[in-house]
Amino acid sequence: MGSRGFSRVKFLIVPAALAVVLFLAHPLWLPLLAAILIHDDGPAKADIAVVLGGDYSGQRMMTAADLVKKGYVPAILVSGPPGIYDVNEADAAIDFMVARGFPRDWFIPCRNAAMSTREETPLILEELRRRNVRSFLLVTSNYHTARARRVYLAAEQGQGPAFRMIAAPDRFFSTQAWWRSREGQKTLFFEWSKTVATAFGM
């Protein structure tokens, strides 16, 4: 075989070998793609919990309610962008929890017109300042925590109340199994897209 023929074979073998290695090592690198998106500080005593909008399964609300039950916070500020059929998401989320036996007075609606985390952040920080909140637990879906934290840190610039990120579970997204369902794959794709867009100020 001439040098040209050998070069062609090497050109084919190297990508094929790389593909095999990536496939065999997928239990290592696929979870890492998800883990980078997650930042969970764990709970601690705070003035209030804040639930970000954008969850339609109730997991963020259930996680926040558990914080009240365990005595970490006395109440929950529920961010609510415009919802469907003229029902604000905060109102729908609170009704969801009340229907499951939780006291309505645990929840404080924070209705707004935000369509993104970046738009939502200053509105929530303004409401927290109005309520003289010095510390809060920021509750959002696990895949959304790292990006939400960066957005809040950039917005408050060291002048806002102290906060800790609390990761709510998502039924389709976990570090060990997100690639096994279409919804998990979509969640990772969209969150990484938003993460990159946020990094470029979009």
N, C-alpha and C positions, 0 to 999 in steps of 0.2 A: 504494500500500500504506500503510495506516495505521500509527501508531506501535506498536500492539499486534502487528500482523502482522510488522513489522520486528523487534520484540523476540523473537517466537517463532523467526523465522529465525536471528537471532543466537544464540539459546539452543541451536539445533541445530548451527550452523556451528562455534562455538567448540570444543565437545567433539570434533567430527569432525576439525577441524584439529589439535587436540592429539593425538588418536589417531594421525593420519598422521605427525606429527613424531616421536612416541615410536617408532613402527614404523620409520621411516627411520633414527632414531638408535640403534636397539637394539645395533649393534656397539659403542657407547660405554658405555651404561649397564648392559647385562646383564653384561659382564665385571666391572664395578665392584661389583655385588652379590656376586660371588664373591670378588673381591680383598680386600674388607673383612674376610672371614672368615679370611684367611691371614696368618700371621706366621712368617717363616722367618729365623732369625738366621744360618744357615749353620754348618757344623761348626768345632770348635776342640778342642784337647786338653782332656780332662776325665777324671775318675776312673772314670766309668761312664756307660753309656747306659741310659735307662729307656724301655721301650715300654709305652704305655698300652693297656689292654684295650679291646675293642670292634671289632677289625678281624678279619674272617673271610676275607680274601683273601691275607694274608701280606705285604702291601706294607710295613707298619710293621716287621715282623721283617726283611725283606730290606734295608730302608734301614738299620736298626740294624746288621745284620751287615756291611754295606759300611763302616760307621764303624770296626768292629774291623779289617777287612781293610786299611783305609787308615791304621791306627795312631792314630786319634783317641782310642779308648778300649780298655781291655783286656777288658771284659766287658759283658754286657747284663742288666739286671734286667727281668724280664718280668712285668708285672702280669697276674694272672689271676683274674677273677671266676668264679663258678660257670658251667659251660658246659652243653652238652646231653648227655644220656645219662650223667650223673654224671661227666663228664670236665671237669676244671678247664681253663679257657681257656689258662692258662700252660703246662700240660702238653701240650695239643694243639698250641700254637704251637711249642714247643720240638721236639716230635716231627716236626712239619712241616719244620722247618729241618734236623734231623738226617737226615731222609729225603732231603734234597737235598744232602747231603754236608758240612754244616757241623759242626764239633766240638761235642759236647754241652757241653763244659766252658766254652764261650763264654757260656752262658746260665744265669741264676740265676732260678728260679721265685719269684714273690712272690704266693702264693695268698691271696686275700681274698674277702670277701663283698660288696664294693662293687657298687652298681647304678647309679652315676652318677660323673661326673668329680669332683664335689664330695665324694662319699663316698670315692672312691679316693685323693684327694690326701693327706689326713693320714696314711693308712696307708702310702703310699709314702714320705712325708717321715720318718715314724718309722723305717722300715726303712733309709733312707739315713743317718739320724743314728746308728742302731745300728752301721752299717758305717763310721762316721767319714768319710763322703763329703763332700768340700768343693766339688766341682763335678760337674755332670752334664749330659748332653745329653738333652733330653726329646723323644722321638720319637712322633709321632702323625700321623694323616691330615691332609693339607693343609687341608681345610675345618674341621678341629677345632683348629688350632693357636692362633688368636687367643683363642678362649674358654678353652682349656686354660691358656694363659699367664696370663690374668686370674685364673683360679681359683687357680693356684699362687701368684701374687703376693699374693693376698688371704690365703691360708692361711699362708704363711711369714712375712709381714709384716716382711721385711728381716732375719729371723733365720736363714733356712735357707741351704743351700748355693747357690752361684751356678749358674745354669742357662742354657742356650741352647735355643731351640726349633728342632727339625728337622722339616721338613714332608715326610712320605712321600707319594708320588704315589698317586692313587686312579684306578682305571680308568674310573670314571664321572664324575669331577668334575675339571674344569679351568676356569680363568677364561675361556677362549676358546670352550668348547663345552658347558658344563654343561646348557644349555637344549635341546640336541639329542637327549637321551635321557630317558626317564621316570625312570630311576634317578638321573640327575644332577639332575633337577628335584626329586625327592623329597629328595635329600641337601640341597640348598639350602634347601628349605622347613623341614625338620626342624632343621637347624643354626641357621637364623635364629630358629625358635621357641624353641630351647634357649638361644640367646644372649639373647633378650628375657627369658625366664624367669629366667635367671641374674642379669640386671641388676636384676630385681625381687626377688631373694633367694629365688626358688622352686627 
